[in-house]
Amino acid sequence: MRIAIATEVFLPKIDGITNRLRSTIEELTRLGHEVLVFAPTGAVAEHAGARVVRVPGAPFPPYPGLRVSAPDPRIAWELARFAPHVVHAVGPACLGIWASLAARSLRIPLVASYHTDLPRYLAGYRLSFAKPVIWPLLRAIHGLAHVNLCPSSFTRDELHAHGIEPVELWRGGVDTARFSPAKRSLEMRLRLAGGAPDGPIVLSVGRISPEKNLGLFARVLEAIPEARVAFVGDGPARPALERRLRGKRASFLGFLEGDDLAAAFASADVFLMPSRTETLGFVVLEAMASGCPVVAARAGGIPDLVAHEESGLLYDPEREEEAIASIRGLLEDDGRRLFLARMARKRAEESSWPAETRRLLQAYRTAIVLQRTQGMLGRLRRMVFA
């Protein structure tokens, strides 16, 4: 199959969407499919044998790392030349819209996937003025697609409630060979603890930004003074968070990749996910695969991954004292913490990239069938009413 993927973000940027695309493209090409990627300026030129067409765009100040791509005739020209069996618009917002319109004009089957909870993000980026138009805009964008995908049942229900159909699940997977309890490392534990491993370590991995609700870590340090917190990642809220935690038992390691990232997950004692806006939360799955017990807000797509008291602990996001009590309980009970770690690893082993890519390919095939059916019905309608 020839597959064209249009994305608003791509490598070398590191986030949940780029990690998902990196693993998906690797699996698609391993299976023998041919992939062409459309991405903003600054993206790598190639990944896993997939050529990347870099489309110019202007920086988007409220969200560093994101570019606003203008309509570019090269998108339609490259699509016509590549002649894909399907186009996949990943989180279409600018570039993805132009690729979607080009696909429809060229009568190419179109799949669109929704990954970012844009309506909830607006306030954190001073874009609340856009709230009245965001859902109508999303309906129009996703209405172009023959098949829509999203990463969790919560997100699917929300999209249905706002008139976006059909929507199928594409959860994505985790590399359980890379993310493993075997990657636990004393050297990494020293790094997480800032060189002083004299207490348990509570870990955060991901973008340090307003919508992630990372202020909860300050409350953890106040309530559990023997604990340390470690942040892996970067983002616009990092300077403010560093100022807030200055002089406290907190470490900021910046971005980590590969074996270093795997070692960070495996070397911590608890992984805390306080975000209320995750459509899925890949870092949660990576923590589970690494045998790091998870405490997470019962919000968004997280309950699709974490079963309370079985593979982790969930708390009411409106009652953050529940999160602190859960962390304290795990740190005081090694047996319970190790049990949840083993069960989390078992749950993660059920989510492999080969399995999730097979589901994605089935969605592509569905879009191809729907496009052909719609084309046949259109021709029949023209014949009847000619």
Backbone torsions as a table, in degrees:
resi	resn	phi	psi	omega
1	MET	NA	140.0	171.9
2	ARG	-97.7	124.0	-172.1
3	ILE	-126.0	124.9	173.9
4	ALA	-104.0	129.4	-178.9
5	ILE	-118.6	126.4	176.2
6	ALA	-112.0	127.5	-176.5
7	THR	-137.0	147.0	178.9
8	GLU	-79.0	-20.6	178.8
9	VAL	-138.2	148.0	178.2
10	PHE	-156.9	170.1	177.9
11	LEU	-52.9	143.3	13.5
12	PRO	-86.1	1.8	175.9
13	LYS	-59.8	142.7	-179.0
14	ILE	-116.1	117.9	172.1
15	ASP	-162.0	-175.7	-176.6
16	GLY	-62.4	-38.6	-178.0
17	ILE	-69.7	-44.6	-178.8
18	THR	-67.5	-35.7	176.1
19	ASN	-64.2	-40.7	177.6
20	ARG	-62.3	-47.0	-178.0
21	LEU	-66.1	-40.5	179.3
22	ARG	-56.8	-50.3	-178.0
23	SER	-68.4	-38.2	-179.5
24	THR	-65.4	-45.3	-180.0
25	ILE	-63.8	-40.7	177.1
26	GLU	-59.8	-41.5	-179.5
27	GLU	-71.8	-40.3	178.7
28	LEU	-61.3	-46.0	-179.0
29	THR	-70.1	-33.0	175.7
30	ARG	-61.5	-33.4	179.6
31	LEU	-81.4	-2.7	175.8
32	GLY	97.5	6.8	178.3
33	HIS	-82.9	153.5	179.5
34	GLU	-102.8	128.1	-173.0
35	VAL	-123.0	135.0	172.0
36	LEU	-120.6	132.2	-176.5
37	VAL	-114.2	134.4	169.4
38	PHE	-105.8	124.2	-177.3
39	ALA	-145.4	162.6	-179.0
40	PRO	-68.9	163.1	172.6
41	THR	-51.4	139.3	-178.9
42	GLY	103.1	-14.1	178.4
43	ALA	-72.8	161.5	175.1
44	VAL	-64.4	159.1	-177.7
45	ALA	-83.7	-17.8	-176.3
46	GLU	-160.6	147.3	173.2
47	HIS	-147.2	123.5	176.8
48	ALA	53.5	35.6	179.7
49	GLY	88.4	-4.0	178.4
50	ALA	-92.8	125.2	176.9
51	ARG	-74.8	143.8	-179.2
52	VAL	-114.4	121.6	173.1
53	VAL	-91.2	115.9	-175.6
54	ARG	-94.9	119.4	-174.7
55	VAL	-101.6	126.5	-178.5
56	PRO	-59.5	148.3	177.3
57	GLY	-162.0	160.0	179.8
58	ALA	-94.2	146.2	176.7
59	PRO	-59.0	149.5	177.7
60	PHE	-110.5	97.2	-170.5
61	PRO	-52.8	-40.0	-178.7
62	PRO	-63.9	-21.3	-177.1
63	TYR	-134.3	86.2	-178.4
64	PRO	-55.9	138.6	-178.2
65	GLY	98.5	-14.5	178.3
66	LEU	-101.8	138.6	178.0
67	ARG	-118.7	144.4	178.2
68	VAL	-97.0	110.1	-175.9
69	SER	-91.3	131.0	176.3
70	ALA	-82.0	161.9	175.5
71	PRO	-55.6	134.6	-176.2
72	ASP	-134.5	120.5	-177.6
73	PRO	-61.5	-19.2	179.1
74	ARG	-63.9	-26.2	-180.0
75	ILE	-61.6	-51.8	179.7
76	ALA	-65.2	-38.1	-178.3
77	TRP	-66.3	-44.2	179.4
78	GLU	-67.1	-36.8	177.7
79	LEU	-65.1	-44.4	179.4
80	ALA	-62.4	-37.9	-179.4
81	ARG	-71.4	-40.0	-178.8
82	PHE	-75.5	-30.1	179.7
83	ALA	51.9	61.0	-177.8
84	PRO	-71.7	154.5	172.5
85	HIS	-74.6	-25.4	-178.4
86	VAL	-155.5	148.7	172.7
87	VAL	-113.3	134.2	178.8
88	HIS	-117.8	112.9	176.8
89	ALA	-94.2	113.7	-175.7
90	VAL	-94.9	114.6	-178.7
91	GLY	54.1	51.0	-172.8
92	PRO	-60.9	125.9	177.3
93	ALA	-136.2	-41.4	175.8
94	CYS	-134.1	-77.2	-180.0
95	LEU	-55.6	-40.9	179.6
96	GLY	-63.1	-31.5	177.3
97	ILE	-68.0	-45.1	-178.9
98	TRP	-64.5	-37.5	176.9
99	ALA	-66.7	-37.8	178.8
100	SER	-65.2	-44.4	179.0
101	LEU	-64.3	-39.8	178.1
102	ALA	-64.4	-41.6	179.4
103	ALA	-61.8	-44.4	-179.8
104	ARG	-66.1	-38.6	-180.0
105	SER	-67.0	-30.0	178.8
106	LEU	-91.5	2.8	178.9
107	ARG	59.3	45.2	176.4
108	ILE	-103.2	133.3	177.5
109	PRO	-54.3	139.9	-172.5
110	LEU	-126.3	130.0	172.3
111	VAL	-116.5	135.6	176.0
112	ALA	-124.4	138.8	179.2
113	SER	-122.9	140.2	-175.3
114	TYR	-107.5	122.3	-174.4
115	HIS	-126.9	-20.9	-173.7
116	THR	-117.9	130.2	-178.4
117	ASP	-77.5	72.1	-174.8
118	LEU	-55.7	-45.1	-178.0
119	PRO	-57.5	-35.3	-179.6
120	ARG	-82.4	-20.7	-179.5
121	TYR	-77.8	-21.6	-169.1
122	LEU	-56.5	-45.7	-175.6
123	ALA	-62.4	-39.6	-178.0
124	GLY	-66.2	-19.2	-179.8
125	TYR	-114.0	22.9	176.8
126	ARG	55.9	41.6	-179.9
127	LEU	-121.5	26.6	-177.2
128	SER	-59.5	-24.8	179.8
129	PHE	-61.1	-20.4	-177.4
130	ALA	-87.1	-4.7	-175.4
131	LYS	-56.1	-42.0	-177.5
132	PRO	-63.3	-21.7	-174.9
133	VAL	-107.6	-8.1	-170.6
134	ILE	-65.8	-44.6	-178.6
135	TRP	-70.7	-42.3	173.6
136	PRO	-58.3	-36.7	178.6
137	LEU	-67.2	-44.2	178.7
138	LEU	-63.3	-38.4	177.1
139	ARG	-62.0	-41.6	-179.8
140	ALA	-65.6	-43.1	-178.5
141	ILE	-64.7	-51.7	-176.2
142	HIS	-75.1	-17.3	174.9
143	GLY	-68.8	-16.0	177.0
144	LEU	-74.2	-23.8	-171.0
145	ALA	-82.2	148.0	171.9
146	HIS	-77.0	-32.5	177.0
147	VAL	-139.0	135.8	173.5
148	ASN	-110.5	146.8	-179.8
149	LEU	-126.6	152.0	172.6
150	CYS	-150.3	164.3	-170.5
151	PRO	-90.5	-6.2	-176.3
152	SER	-151.3	159.9	179.7
153	SER	-66.9	-34.5	177.0
154	PHE	-59.7	-47.1	-179.2
155	THR	-66.2	-40.1	178.2
156	ARG	-60.4	-44.2	179.7
157	ASP	-63.6	-38.4	179.3
158	GLU	-66.7	-42.6	177.8
159	LEU	-63.1	-42.6	176.8
160	HIS	-60.1	-42.8	-178.2
161	ALA	-62.5	-23.8	179.4
162	HIS	-104.1	18.6	170.3
163	GLY	83.3	18.4	178.6
164	ILE	-100.9	114.5	-179.2
165	GLU	-148.7	159.0	-12.2
166	PRO	-76.8	154.8	179.3
167	VAL	-131.4	128.5	176.4
168	GLU	-117.7	164.5	-177.6
169	LEU	-91.1	134.8	169.3
170	TRP	-136.4	92.2	-170.5
171	ARG	-77.6	-32.8	-173.5
172	GLY	86.0	164.3	-172.6
173	GLY	-126.4	-166.1	-180.0
174	VAL	-142.8	145.8	177.8
175	ASP	-86.4	98.2	-174.7
176	THR	-77.4	-7.5	172.2
177	ALA	-81.1	-41.8	178.8
178	ARG	-73.4	-48.2	-177.9
179	PHE	-94.4	105.9	-170.8
180	SER	-151.5	148.5	174.8
181	PRO	-58.7	-22.7	180.0
182	ALA	-66.3	-14.4	-178.5
183	LYS	-84.4	2.4	179.3
184	ARG	-58.3	137.7	-170.7
185	SER	-145.5	130.6	176.0
186	LEU	-65.4	-37.2	178.0
187	GLU	-60.8	-44.7	178.9
188	MET	-68.3	-35.9	178.9
189	ARG	-62.6	-36.7	175.3
190	LEU	-63.0	-40.5	179.0
191	ARG	-65.7	-43.6	-179.7
192	LEU	-62.1	-34.8	-176.8
193	ALA	-90.3	7.4	-179.7
194	GLY	65.4	29.2	177.7
195	GLY	88.2	-1.7	-177.1
196	ALA	-131.3	78.9	-175.5
197	PRO	-79.9	64.5	-175.6
198	ASP	-105.0	23.7	178.5
199	GLY	-173.6	172.3	179.2
200	PRO	-66.9	152.6	-175.3
201	ILE	-115.6	125.3	174.8
202	VAL	-104.2	125.4	-169.0
203	LEU	-108.6	144.5	167.9
204	SER	-126.0	134.4	175.4
205	VAL	-130.9	130.3	177.2
206	GLY	139.2	-172.9	-177.7
207	ARG	-68.8	131.4	178.3
208	ILE	-92.6	93.1	-173.7
209	SER	-143.1	164.8	-171.9
210	PRO	-56.8	-38.4	-174.0
211	GLU	-73.0	-7.6	-176.7
212	LYS	-84.2	-8.2	174.2
213	ASN	60.3	40.4	-174.1
214	LEU	-78.1	-5.5	174.8
215	GLY	-60.6	-19.9	178.5
216	LEU	-59.7	-29.1	-179.8
217	PHE	-63.2	-31.4	176.7
218	ALA	-64.5	-39.7	178.5
219	ARG	-67.3	-36.0	177.4
220	VAL	-60.1	-45.2	-179.5
221	LEU	-64.6	-35.9	178.1
222	GLU	-67.7	-39.6	-175.0
223	ALA	-84.0	-28.4	-177.5
224	ILE	-126.5	77.5	-171.0
225	PRO	-63.4	-21.7	179.4
226	GLU	-78.8	-11.3	-178.3
227	ALA	-81.7	159.5	168.8
228	ARG	-120.2	151.3	174.9
229	VAL	-119.6	144.5	-179.2
230	ALA	-131.9	133.9	-179.6
231	PHE	-113.6	121.9	173.7
232	VAL	-109.1	120.5	-177.2
233	GLY	132.4	-177.4	-178.3
234	ASP	-151.5	173.9	178.7
235	GLY	158.1	177.4	-172.2
236	PRO	-66.4	-22.1	-178.5
237	ALA	-91.1	0.3	-176.5
238	ARG	-62.1	-47.4	-179.0
239	PRO	-56.8	-43.1	-179.2
240	ALA	-66.3	-39.7	179.7
241	LEU	-68.0	-38.2	177.2
242	GLU	-63.1	-40.3	178.1
243	ARG	-63.5	-42.1	-178.1
244	ARG	-64.2	-34.2	-175.6
245	LEU	-102.2	9.3	-179.6
246	ARG	-59.7	133.0	-179.8
247	GLY	83.5	-1.7	179.5
248	LYS	-106.3	175.8	-173.6
249	ARG	-81.9	69.5	-176.4
250	ALA	-134.9	140.9	178.6
251	SER	-126.4	141.8	176.8
252	PHE	-120.6	114.4	-174.0
253	LEU	-100.6	-5.8	-176.2
254	GLY	70.4	-164.9	-179.1
255	PHE	-71.4	137.2	170.3
256	LEU	-124.6	149.7	179.2
257	GLU	-133.0	167.2	170.1
258	GLY	54.7	-133.0	-175.6
259	ASP	-65.7	-30.7	177.4
260	ASP	-64.1	-43.5	179.0
261	LEU	-65.0	-43.7	179.3
262	ALA	-60.7	-40.4	179.4
263	ALA	-66.8	-34.9	179.2
264	ALA	-63.3	-46.5	177.9
265	PHE	-59.2	-48.3	-173.2
266	ALA	-71.9	-19.3	-173.1
267	SER	-96.4	-5.8	178.3
268	ALA	-89.6	168.8	-179.3
269	ASP	-97.1	-34.5	179.4
270	VAL	-144.3	142.0	173.7
271	PHE	-108.1	123.5	-179.5
272	LEU	-108.2	125.7	176.4
273	MET	-120.1	95.5	-177.9
274	PRO	-89.9	-2.0	-176.8
275	SER	-64.1	142.3	178.1
276	ARG	-106.2	4.7	-171.3
277	THR	-122.2	19.5	-177.6
278	GLU	-79.6	125.3	173.6
279	THR	-73.5	-25.6	170.9
280	LEU	-144.6	-68.9	-179.3
281	GLY	103.8	71.8	-177.4
282	PHE	-60.1	-35.3	-177.6
283	VAL	-64.1	-28.3	175.8
284	VAL	-64.2	-45.8	179.2
285	LEU	-63.4	-38.2	178.6
286	GLU	-67.6	-37.9	176.0
287	ALA	-64.1	-42.8	179.9
288	MET	-62.4	-43.5	178.6
289	ALA	-62.7	-29.0	-177.6
290	SER	-84.9	-1.8	-179.1
291	GLY	74.2	27.4	177.0
292	CYS	-103.1	113.6	-176.5
293	PRO	-57.3	138.7	-174.5
294	VAL	-106.0	133.5	166.4
295	VAL	-117.5	121.4	-171.9
296	ALA	-142.5	153.8	175.1
297	ALA	-66.2	137.0	175.8
298	ARG	-79.4	80.2	-173.4
299	ALA	-155.2	157.0	176.4
300	GLY	56.8	-137.9	-177.0
301	GLY	-89.2	-0.1	-175.6
302	ILE	-59.2	-42.8	179.7
303	PRO	-61.9	-16.4	173.3
304	ASP	-68.9	-23.2	-177.5
305	LEU	-101.1	-40.8	-172.0
306	VAL	-108.6	120.2	172.4
307	ALA	-93.8	120.0	-174.5
308	HIS	-58.3	131.1	179.8
309	GLU	68.5	1.5	178.2
310	GLU	-112.9	-51.5	179.4
311	SER	-124.1	14.1	179.9
312	GLY	162.8	-171.6	-180.0
313	LEU	-126.6	132.7	177.4
314	LEU	-111.7	149.3	177.9
315	TYR	-134.3	157.3	177.0
316	ASP	-67.9	119.1	-177.2
317	PRO	-62.2	-17.0	176.8
318	GLU	-86.9	-4.4	-178.7
319	ARG	-130.0	79.7	-173.8
320	GLU	-68.1	-17.2	175.5
321	GLU	-63.9	-24.6	175.7
322	GLU	-65.2	-38.2	178.5
323	ALA	-63.2	-44.7	-179.0
324	ILE	-64.2	-41.8	178.7
325	ALA	-63.8	-38.6	179.3
326	SER	-65.5	-43.3	179.2
327	ILE	-63.7	-45.5	-179.5
328	ARG	-61.0	-42.8	-179.7
329	GLY	-61.1	-41.4	179.4
330	LEU	-67.3	-39.6	-178.5
331	LEU	-70.6	-23.3	179.9
332	GLU	-92.7	-9.5	-175.4
333	ASP	-129.7	90.8	-176.9
334	ASP	-61.6	-37.6	-178.8
335	GLY	-62.2	-44.8	179.8
336	ARG	-67.4	-40.4	179.9
337	ARG	-62.9	-42.7	179.8
338	LEU	-69.8	-35.2	176.8
339	PHE	-62.1	-48.1	179.6
340	LEU	-64.4	-34.1	177.6
341	ALA	-63.3	-44.3	179.5
342	ARG	-65.5	-42.0	-179.1
343	MET	-69.1	-34.9	177.3
344	ALA	-64.3	-43.6	177.9
345	ARG	-60.6	-42.5	179.3
346	LYS	-61.1	-42.6	179.0
347	ARG	-65.1	-40.8	-178.9
348	ALA	-64.4	-33.9	-178.9
349	GLU	-63.9	-16.3	178.0
350	GLU	-82.1	-9.1	-174.8
351	SER	-115.4	83.4	-179.2
352	SER	-100.3	154.2	176.7
353	TRP	-64.6	-38.9	176.7
354	PRO	-58.7	-42.1	-179.4
355	ALA	-66.4	-44.4	-178.7
356	GLU	-68.9	-32.5	177.9
357	THR	-70.3	-33.7	174.0
358	ARG	-61.5	-40.1	177.3
359	ARG	-64.5	-39.1	178.8
360	LEU	-64.1	-43.8	179.0
361	LEU	-61.9	-35.6	177.3
362	GLN	-65.4	-37.6	176.2
363	ALA	-64.5	-38.4	176.4
364	TYR	-61.1	-44.2	-179.4
365	ARG	-64.8	-37.4	177.1
366	THR	-62.2	-43.4	179.1
367	ALA	-62.5	-38.5	179.1
368	ILE	-63.6	-44.4	179.2
369	VAL	-64.2	-43.4	-179.3
370	LEU	-63.8	-41.5	179.4
371	GLN	-62.7	-42.0	179.0
372	ARG	-65.9	-40.7	-180.0
373	THR	-64.3	-44.6	179.1
374	GLN	-63.4	-38.1	177.9
375	GLY	-63.8	-42.3	178.6
376	MET	-64.7	-42.0	179.2
377	LEU	-65.0	-37.8	178.3
378	GLY	-64.1	-42.3	178.7
379	ARG	-65.5	-40.4	179.1
380	LEU	-64.2	-40.7	-179.9
381	ARG	-63.1	-42.0	179.6
382	ARG	-65.1	-37.4	179.5
383	MET	-66.5	-40.9	-175.6
384	VAL	-69.4	-40.7	-173.1
385	PHE	-100.1	9.1	179.5
386	ALA	-65.8	NA	NA
